[in-house]
Amino acid sequence: MPKEIHPFAVMRRPIITEKSTELAGAGQYVFEVDPRANKLQIKEAVEIGFNVVVRSVNTMNVRGNRRRFGRHMGTEPRWKKAVVTLAEGYEIKLFEGV
């Protein structure tokens, strides 16, 4: 059984890119989530946080990129991304009028 994570701690931030903005038109929204969260916890967090009905959740683990810091190499931290598909007739207004 996975460790319980508070629903408000599951979602970290929305991912706002050109591709995610296009997906929002189709009722899909992209979020950075806690790497320990599973699909059921992500679904519950979105439903509670935005008062919507979630149809499906797709998740992926994103590998951290390698970066140079002067002559030293380092890596950015790994993170988890979730693409949430909402039921017909529901939407999340992240940035109105932007």
Secondary structure, 3 states (H helix, E strand, C coil): CCCCCCHHHHEEEECCCHHHHHHHHCCEEEEEECCCCCHHHHHHHHHHHHCCCEEEEEEEEECCCEEEECCEEEECCCEEEEEEEECCCCCCCCCCCC
